[in-house]
Amino acid sequence: MRAIIKKQINSNGTAAFKGFEHWEQVTEAETSFSSQVPFRNERPYIIEQLRPVLYNQQWWLQDTAQALMPVSTGFKNIWKLLSLSGGEALNMAVIGKEKTFTPIGVWHHNEYKLL
């Protein structure tokens, strides 16, 4: 399938979204979805105000309730994530399931940055 772009338009507006506020909400959604579809792949989520932290020589994503979720083993863009966050929390898009997630993008100064 192919598409022809006839006219490209840049938008100055930002799309409003409401992500999950903390990991507990994500795990509740995961549990609910797993009960309906037990054999499935990873799912994308938007979680507000996650901060990358190093704990016990592993990278984790910490939410505003101080809960930690491990970053997937082999995530290669941790340094890009750290440079964008500067140690501060960011709204983040992640993909994963159950107990391991991979960051795929962040909102940095109202602009979405792919990791």
Secondary structure, 3 states (H helix, E strand, C coil): CCCCCCCCCCCCCCCCCCCECCHHHHHHHHHHHHHHCCCCCCEEEEEEEEEEEEECCEEEEECCCCCEEEECCCCCCHHHHHHHHCCCCEEEEEEEECCEEEEEEEEECCEEEEC
